[in-house]
Amino acid sequence: MSFIEKLKQRTAAVGTSVKKNVVRRIASTEVISTRLEICNSCEHLFKPTNQCTQCGCFIEAKVRLKGSSCPIDKWSREVDEETKSN
């Protein structure tokens, strides 16, 4: 196997690993929807930029991460078997 072929193979393996890790960190559709509803009705949402005035996060990104939580405890992180062990 040539150097280029080995490099392609390893790059593909790294890409697959990265994709799996990113997917594991994304909250479920139901959790995202619930979080968005809560944030969109919150008095701390700065609507022009869709940011939380308490933590500065962009809501569209923050609500999608399993491990994120609201800084004023309106919603908490999504816990599953994988995150329990970490």
C-alpha positions, 0 to 999 in steps of 0.5 A: 500500500502506498503512502497516499493510500495509507494516508487516505485510509487514516484520514477516513478513520479519523473523520469517522471517529470525529463524527461519532464523537460530535453526534454523541454530544448533540441533544435529542430533538425533543430536548432541543425543542423544549429548550428553545421554547423556554429560551424564546420566552425568557426575559434574558433573551436578547432577540437581535442576536438570539443570545442569552444575556446571562451567559452570552451564549448563542441560543441556537447553538447552546440548546443543541449540546447535551452537556449545556445547561441554563445559567439560571436553571430553567433547563439542565443538561441532558443525561444519558448512560454515556454522560453518567459515566464521565 
